[in-house]
Amino acid sequence: MGTDSGVFHDRLARVRERMSDLAVDALLLSVGADLPWLCGYEAMPLERLTMLVVPAKEEPTLIVPRLEAPRVDDRPELFRLVAWGETDNPVALVGGLIGSRITLAIGDHTWSRFLLALQNELPARRWHPASMVTSALRAAKDNAELDCLARAAAAADRVAGAIHHGDIALVGRSEAEVASDIGRRLIAEGHDKVAFVIVASGPNSASPHHEPGDRVIGRDEMVVCDFGGILDGYCSDITRTVVTGEPTPEMQDMYAVVSEAHAAGLSAALIGSRCADVDGAARDVIADAGYGEFFPHRTGHGIGRDVHEDPYLVDGNHTLLEAGNAFSVEPGIYLPGRFGARLEDIVVATEDGPWSLNQADHSLVVVG
């Protein structure tokens, strides 16, 4: 995403305001989504340390291995770039930038080897996860982020349409073969990377996170297709359930409950609603229909630069939805050893009500 410096300046200002509120002296970001969100650079997961050091008030510094420096879109108005050589000690460089600061927040995905080395370099400090600073800020998407999410969702919709229209054949092919086709379609429709593809057929459709294998898809089976990728740094995630023949009355009835639960969750996803209440709206429909024990997962998760991030729509989460929150609504019912179904869209909380980014057909489509 070609984000301009003004967006990053705004994010940095909000990060520093939250650091002040939480009495955090410095923020340290390495691999993971926080770094590109805040400065536009995504670190490669290497044994060589990359770290953005953001003091509460002074200029941020991005420390990178010298061989990685050409990958950095140098933004001197945002951060000072320091490239370290093979015989340098990057942990000591970070330590020098931290100085006497005591309360530090470090990226949640920072490798443990670097955290341990930094703790040895900087004894008697208070360490916290960076998410305590960044998570709530990242959860409220700005217009540029929502545009990326909408384009990613539209591309995923086109792949779902290819399944519905029979352009991706199912019957007589293995789950793994179909998953590969879906992945190729995601790229063809504009995604830069494939994040995941679940194809779960027959009894496997009752496993929410089934790994596609060599099982050949037969006729008269439920098939759950859950997939997503990354487009301009932002993620898509969609689930559609199809049937390879005329569904039985039981299949139709169960899917109708899933569809009703999805609609209830979507309607409840209003600004000011508790995340737990959105989960409850969908869960109550499923429980009232007698399937409560067969809905084992939360109703949704936030999405952005990570496929799973705040806010999480789950019982016990009393966080209130706010404008710009983007999240999945994905109730499901799974009957062990028999079949299952899930329906998932990405939704944004807006002043005008819930905005569903996905528009692909919600019905239980019959495919060949």
C-alpha positions in Angstrom: 0.0 0.0 0.0 1.5 3.3 -1.0 0.7 5.1 2.3 2.0 8.7 2.5 4.0 10.0 5.3 1.1 12.0 6.7 -0.7 8.8 7.6 2.4 7.5 9.5 2.9 10.8 11.3 -0.7 10.5 12.5 -0.2 7.0 13.7 3.0 7.9 15.4 1.3 10.8 17.2 -1.5 8.5 18.4 1.1 5.9 19.5 3.0 8.4 21.5 -0.2 9.7 23.1 -1.1 6.2 24.2 2.5 5.6 25.4 2.1 8.7 27.6 -1.2 7.4 29.0 0.3 4.1 29.8 3.6 5.5 31.1 5.6 3.6 28.5 9.1 5.1 28.0 9.9 3.3 24.7 8.4 1.1 22.1 10.5 -1.6 20.3 9.1 -3.2 17.2 10.6 -6.0 15.2 8.9 -8.7 13.0 5.2 -8.6 12.9 2.4 -6.2 11.7 3.0 -3.4 14.1 6.2 -2.3 12.3 4.8 -1.8 8.7 1.7 -0.3 10.2 3.7 2.4 12.0 6.5 3.1 9.5 5.8 1.3 6.3 8.7 -1.2 6.5 8.1 -4.9 6.9 11.0 -6.8 8.5 12.1 -10.1 7.0 12.1 -12.9 9.7 15.9 -13.3 9.9 18.4 -14.2 12.6 19.7 -10.7 12.0 17.8 -8.1 14.2 15.6 -5.4 12.7 14.1 -3.1 15.3 12.3 0.3 15.3 13.0 2.1 18.6 10.3 4.7 19.4 11.2 6.8 22.5 8.2 8.5 24.1 9.5 11.9 22.8 12.7 11.7 20.8 13.2 10.7 17.1 12.4 7.1 16.2 15.3 5.0 14.9 15.0 2.0 12.6 17.9 -0.4 13.0 18.3 -2.9 10.1 21.0 -5.3 8.9 23.1 -3.5 6.3 22.2 -6.0 3.6 18.5 -5.2 4.2 18.9 -1.4 4.0 18.2 -1.2 0.3 14.7 -2.7 1.0 13.8 0.2 3.3 11.8 3.1 1.9 13.9 5.7 3.7 11.6 8.3 5.3 13.9 10.7 7.2 10.9 12.8 8.2 9.7 9.7 10.1 12.7 7.9 11.5 16.5 7.8 11.5 17.9 4.8 9.6 20.9 2.9 11.1 22.3 0.0 9.2 24.5 -2.4 11.1 27.3 -4.5 9.7 28.0 -8.2 10.2 30.5 -7.6 13.0 28.3 -5.0 14.8 26.2 -5.8 17.9 22.6 -4.7 17.1 21.4 -5.5 20.6 24.0 -3.1 22.0 22.8 -0.5 19.5 19.2 -0.8 20.7 20.5 -0.7 24.3 22.3 2.5 23.6 19.1 4.1 22.2 17.1 3.0 25.3 19.6 4.4 27.7 18.1 4.8 31.2 14.5 4.3 30.1 12.7 1.8 32.4 9.3 0.9 31.0 9.6 -0.8 27.6 6.9 -2.3 25.3 8.3 -4.8 22.8 6.6 -6.3 19.7 4.5 -9.4 20.5 6.1 -11.3 17.6 9.7 -10.5 18.4 11.8 -13.6 18.5 12.6 -14.8 22.0 16.4 -14.9 21.3 16.3 -11.1 20.8 14.0 -10.4 23.8 16.3 -12.5 26.0 19.4 -10.7 24.7 17.8 -7.3 25.2 16.8 -8.3 28.8 20.4 -9.2 29.4 21.6 -6.0 27.8 19.0 -3.9 29.7 18.6 -5.4 33.2 16.1 -4.1 35.8 13.6 -2.9 33.2 9.8 -3.4 33.1 8.8 -5.2 29.9 5.3 -5.2 28.4 3.9 -6.5 25.1 3.7 -3.8 22.4 0.1 -4.7 21.8 -0.9 -2.9 25.0 0.0 0.3 23.0 -0.8 -0.6 19.4 -3.6 -3.1 19.4 -6.5 -0.7 20.1 -5.1 1.8 17.7 -4.7 -0.7 14.9 -8.2 -2.0 15.5 -9.8 1.3 14.4 -9.0 1.3 10.6 -8.5 4.5 8.7 -9.9 5.1 5.3 -6.8 3.9 3.5 -6.9 0.7 5.4 -10.6 0.1 4.8 -10.1 0.6 1.1 -7.4 -2.1 1.1 -9.7 -4.4 3.1 -12.6 -3.8 0.7 -10.5 -4.6 -2.3 -9.1 -7.7 -0.7 -12.7 -8.8 0.2 -13.9 -8.2 -3.4 -11.1 -10.3 -4.8 -12.0 -13.1 -2.3 -15.6 -12.8 -3.4 -14.6 -13.4 -7.0 -12.9 -16.6 -5.9 -16.0 -17.7 -4.0 -18.0 -17.0 -7.1 -15.7 -19.2 -9.1 -16.6 -22.1 -6.7 -20.3 -21.3 -6.8 -20.3 -21.2 -10.6 -18.4 -24.5 -11.0 -15.2 -22.8 -12.4 -13.3 -24.6 -9.7 -14.4 -28.3 -9.9 -14.9 -30.2 -6.6 -16.3 -33.7 -7.2 -13.7 -36.3 -8.0 -10.8 -34.2 -6.9 -8.9 -34.2 -3.7 -9.3 -31.5 -1.1 -5.6 -30.6 -1.6 -6.1 -30.2 -5.4 -9.1 -27.9 -4.9 -7.2 -25.9 -2.2 -4.3 -25.4 -4.7 -6.8 -24.1 -7.3 -8.3 -21.7 -4.8 -4.8 -20.4 -3.9 -4.0 -19.8 -7.6 -7.3 -18.0 -8.0 -6.5 -15.7 -5.1 -3.3 -14.6 -6.8 -5.0 -14.3 -10.2 -7.7 -12.0 -8.6 -5.1 -9.6 -7.2 -3.7 -11.0 -3.9 0.0 -10.8 -3.4 0.1 -13.8 -1.2 -2.1 -16.7 -0.1 -2.5 -16.8 3.7 -4.4 -20.1 4.0 -6.9 -22.3 2.3 -9.2 -24.8 4.1 -11.2 -27.3 2.0 -13.1 -29.7 4.2 -15.4 -32.2 2.6 -17.9 -34.8 3.9 -17.1 -35.7 7.5 -14.0 -33.4 7.4 -16.4 -30.4 7.2 -17.2 -31.0 10.8 -13.5 -30.0 11.7 -13.4 -26.2 11.8 -9.6 -26.0 11.0 -9.3 -29.1 8.8 -6.1 -29.4 6.8 -6.9 -30.2 3.2 -5.6 -33.7 2.3 -5.9 -36.5 -0.2 -9.6 -37.3 0.5 -11.5 -37.2 -2.8 -14.6 -35.1 -2.7 -17.7 -37.2 -3.5 -21.3 -36.4 -4.4 -24.0 -35.3 -2.0 -21.5 -33.9 0.5 -21.1 -30.6 2.4 -17.8 -28.8 1.5 -16.6 -25.9 3.7 -14.2 -23.6 1.8 -12.4 -21.0 4.0 -9.7 -19.0 2.5 -7.8 -15.7 2.4 -4.8 -13.9 1.3 -2.9 -10.6 1.5 -3.5 -7.7 -0.9 -1.4 -4.6 -0.5 -0.6 -5.6 3.1 -4.1 -6.3 4.2 -6.0 -9.6 4.6 -9.0 -11.2 3.2 -10.9 -14.0 4.9 -14.1 -15.6 3.7 -16.0 -18.9 4.2 -18.7 -20.4 2.0 -20.2 -23.8 2.4 -21.5 -25.7 -0.7 -23.1 -29.0 -1.3 -22.2 -31.4 -4.1 -25.7 -32.6 -4.8 -29.2 -32.0 -3.4 -28.9 -31.4 0.3 -30.8 -33.5 2.7 -33.5 -31.9 4.8 -31.2 -32.1 7.8 -28.4 -30.3 5.9 -30.9 -27.6 4.8 -32.2 -27.1 8.3 -28.8 -26.9 9.8 -27.5 -24.5 7.2 -30.6 -22.3 7.7 -29.7 -22.0 11.4 -26.1 -21.0 10.5 -27.4 -18.4 8.1 -29.8 -17.0 10.7 -27.0 -16.9 13.3 -24.8 -15.1 10.8 -27.6 -12.5 10.2 -28.1 -12.0 13.9 -24.4 -11.5 14.5 -24.2 -9.0 11.6 -27.2 -7.0 12.9 -25.7 -6.8 16.4 -22.3 -5.5 15.2 -23.1 -1.9 16.0 -20.9 0.9 17.3 -21.1 0.7 21.0 -22.1 -2.9 21.2 -20.0 -5.2 23.4 -18.0 -7.8 21.5 -19.5 -10.4 23.8 -23.0 -9.4 22.8 -22.3 -9.8 19.1 -21.0 -13.3 19.9 -24.1 -13.9 22.0 -26.5 -12.8 19.3 -25.2 -15.4 16.9 -24.7 -18.1 19.6 -28.2 -17.8 21.0 -29.7 -18.6 17.6 -27.6 -21.8 17.3 -28.3 -22.8 21.0 -32.0 -22.2 20.6 -32.1 -24.6 17.6 -30.4 -27.3 19.7 -27.0 -27.1 18.2 -25.2 -25.1 21.0 -22.6 -27.8 21.8 -21.7 -28.0 18.1 -20.5 -24.3 17.8 -17.1 -24.6 19.5 -15.4 -21.3 18.5 -15.9 -17.6 18.9 -18.1 -15.7 16.4 -15.4 -13.6 15.0 -11.9 -12.0 15.1 -10.5 -8.6 14.0 -8.7 -8.4 10.7 -6.3 -6.0 9.1 -2.6 -6.5 8.6 -3.0 -9.7 10.5 -5.7 -12.3 9.7 -6.4 -12.5 13.4 -6.2 -9.3 15.5 -8.4 -7.3 17.9 -11.3 -7.0 18.4 -12.3 -10.6 19.1 -16.1 -11.4 19.2 -16.1 -13.8 22.1 -18.0 -14.3 25.4 -16.3 -12.3 28.1 -14.9 -9.6 25.9 -16.6 -6.4 27.1 -14.7 -4.1 24.6 -17.1 -1.8 22.8 -17.1 -1.8 19.0 -16.0 1.6 17.6 -16.1 3.1 14.1 -13.5 1.5 11.8 -13.3 -1.8 13.6 -13.1 -4.6 11.0 -13.9 -8.2 12.0 -15.3 -11.5 10.8 -18.7 -12.8 11.6 -18.5 -16.6 11.2 -20.8 -18.8 13.1 -20.7 -22.5 12.3 -22.2 -25.9 13.3 -20.1 -29.1 13.2 -21.6 -32.5 13.7 -18.7 -34.9 14.4 -18.1 -37.6 11.9 -21.0 -36.4 9.7 -20.9 -32.9 8.3 -20.6 -29.2 9.2 -21.1 -25.7 7.8 -19.7 -22.2 8.4 -20.6 -18.8 6.8 -18.1 -15.9 7.1 -18.0 -12.3 6.0 -15.7 -9.5 6.9 -17.7 -6.6 8.5 -16.8 -3.0 9.4 -18.6 -1.1 12.2 -19.7 2.3 10.8 -21.8 5.2 11.8 -24.4 3.9 9.3 -24.4 0.4 10.7 -22.6 -2.8 9.9 -20.9 -2.7 6.5 -20.3 -6.2 5.1 -17.3 -6.2 2.8 -18.1 -9.6 1.3 -21.1 -9.9 -1.1 -20.7 -13.4 -2.4 -23.8 -15.6 -2.3 -24.8 -16.7 1.2 -27.1 -19.5 0.2 -26.2 -23.2 0.3 -25.2 -23.4 -3.3 -25.4 -26.8 -5.1 -22.2 -27.4 -7.2 -21.1 -30.2 -9.4 
